[in-house]
Structure formats: C-alpha cells, structure tokens
Amino acid sequence: MAVAFDRETIERFRSLPPRQALEQAKNAIYRAGQPGSEDFLDIYEQLVDESILTWEQIEEFEGQVRA
C-alpha cells in the first residue's frame, strides 16, 4: 500500500517542530492499520520531499527512539 498524506495534513506537519511532525506522521500510519516498512519509507520520503524533515533528522529521531 502506497501511503501519502493530503495537502492539509502536510501543511499541518509543516507548522510543527520536526520531531513532533515525525511522531504525528507515524501515529497516522499506525491508526490506518498494520503498517509495514514500506509504509514508513513512503511517509519519510514524503516528509523529506516536502522539506518538513531531512534524512538526517529522521535518522537522529529514530535512533533516539531505539536507544
């Protein structure tokens, strides 16, 4: 399943601090059903493409979750 956020959701994420934007994006994917790794990659790519986050921020935030 290809996951993508609508324009309104993207604009809401844009108004948030980066870490909070990532957490809200991940929570939205969890609420949509049982996500797979491709779903997370899709949302990460969209957040980067929309200049909401960088890959470095994603790696930093995700690394801190696992630590």
N, C-alpha and C positions, 0 to 999 in steps of 0.2 A: 504494500500500500504506500503510495507516494503521499507524503504529508506536506502540506503547505498552509501557511496562515494567510487569512484575508488581510486586505489593506488596513482595515480598522484595528485589527489585532496588532499588526506590525507597528502602527503609529502609537498604540498604547505601550508596546515594548520599548519603543524609541524614547518615550518620556520617563522611563525607569532607569535607575542605576544599573550598570551592566550585570552584576551578579543577580539582582532581582529579576531582570529581564530573562536571564537564562533559567532561573528557577521557575518562573511563571510559564515559560515555554515548555519546559519539561513536564510540569504539572498538567498542562493542557493535553500533552500527548498521553500521559498516564490515564487521564479521565476519558480519553477517546477509546480505550480498550487496552489490550495487551500489546505494548509496543515492542518492536524488535530493534536491533542495532541499526538497521537501515532507516527506520523512522527517526531515530535520534540524529543520524548523519544528515538526513533531509532537513531537519529543523536547524541544525548547526550551520549548514550551508546557507540556508535562507537568512539566518541572523547575520552571518558574515557578508553575504551579498547585499543585504540592506544596510550595511555599515552600522549595525547595532552593536556587534561584538567583533573582536578579532579572533583568529585561531589561537593566538597566544593567551588571550583571556579565557577562552573555553578550556584550554589545556590547564591553565592555572586553577580555575574554579573547580574543574572536575578532579584534578589532582588533590585539591584540598578536601573534597568530599570523601575521597578514599583514604586519606591519611589518618 
